[in-house]
Amino acid sequence: MSTRDALIQELMKQPEKVLRDVRRYLESLTGHESNGGNGASTSAVWPERYFEHTAGAFANEPFERPSQLPFEKREEW
């Protein structure tokens, strides 16, 4: 039995909700592949040109990292 046939048989046993979830998952995989494998989905989550407008928005702002606090002393187990 091929992998495809085994998968089809297993899918035939599943309730409709599981089938919808599997379908969404498979669609996300094909969207991933169609975008060169860069993880971008075919449906934009971010507004159009979001990154073009925000990249470098804080480029001239000073960035200061505060000193790290000491570790909390805890009892041994």
C-alpha positions as CSV (number, residue, x, y, z in Angstrom):
1,M,0.0,0.0,0.0
2,S,1.4,3.4,-0.9
3,T,1.7,6.3,1.5
4,R,-1.0,8.1,-0.4
5,D,-3.4,5.2,-0.1
6,A,-2.7,4.8,3.6
7,L,-3.3,8.5,4.2
8,I,-6.5,8.5,2.2
9,Q,-7.8,5.5,4.2
10,E,-6.9,7.2,7.5
11,L,-8.6,10.5,6.4
12,M,-11.8,8.6,5.5
13,K,-12.1,7.6,9.2
14,Q,-11.8,11.1,10.5
15,P,-14.6,13.5,11.5
16,E,-15.3,16.6,9.4
17,K,-13.6,19.0,11.8
18,V,-10.3,17.0,11.6
19,L,-10.5,17.1,7.8
20,R,-11.0,20.9,7.8
21,D,-7.9,21.2,10.1
22,V,-5.8,19.0,7.9
23,R,-6.9,20.9,4.8
24,R,-5.9,24.2,6.4
25,Y,-2.6,22.7,7.4
26,L,-1.9,21.5,3.9
27,E,-2.9,24.8,2.4
28,S,-0.4,26.5,4.7
29,L,2.3,24.2,3.5
30,T,1.6,24.9,-0.2
31,G,1.5,28.6,0.5
32,H,4.9,28.3,2.2
33,E,6.3,26.5,-0.9
34,S,4.8,28.9,-3.4
35,N,6.6,31.8,-1.6
36,G,10.0,30.3,-2.1
37,G,10.0,28.6,1.3
38,N,10.5,31.9,3.1
39,G,7.6,31.3,5.6
40,A,5.4,34.0,4.1
41,S,1.8,33.0,3.7
42,T,-0.3,33.8,0.6
43,S,-2.8,35.8,2.7
44,A,-1.1,38.8,4.2
45,V,-1.2,39.1,7.9
46,W,0.4,42.5,8.0
47,P,-1.1,45.5,6.2
48,E,0.2,46.2,2.7
49,R,3.7,47.8,2.7
50,Y,3.8,47.6,6.5
51,F,7.5,46.8,6.7
52,E,8.5,49.3,4.1
53,H,6.9,52.0,6.2
54,T,8.3,50.8,9.6
55,A,11.8,49.6,8.7
56,G,14.2,52.2,10.0
57,A,11.5,54.2,11.8
58,F,13.7,54.2,14.9
59,A,17.0,54.4,13.1
60,N,17.9,57.8,14.7
61,E,16.7,57.0,18.2
62,P,19.3,56.1,20.8
63,F,19.1,52.6,22.0
64,E,20.2,52.0,25.6
65,R,20.1,48.7,27.3
66,P,19.8,48.9,31.1
67,S,22.2,46.9,33.2
68,Q,21.0,43.4,34.0
69,L,19.6,42.8,37.5
70,P,21.3,40.2,39.7
71,F,19.9,36.7,39.7
72,E,17.3,35.9,42.4
73,K,18.7,33.7,45.1
74,R,16.5,30.7,45.6
75,E,16.4,27.8,48.1
76,E,17.8,24.5,46.9
77,W,15.3,21.8,46.2
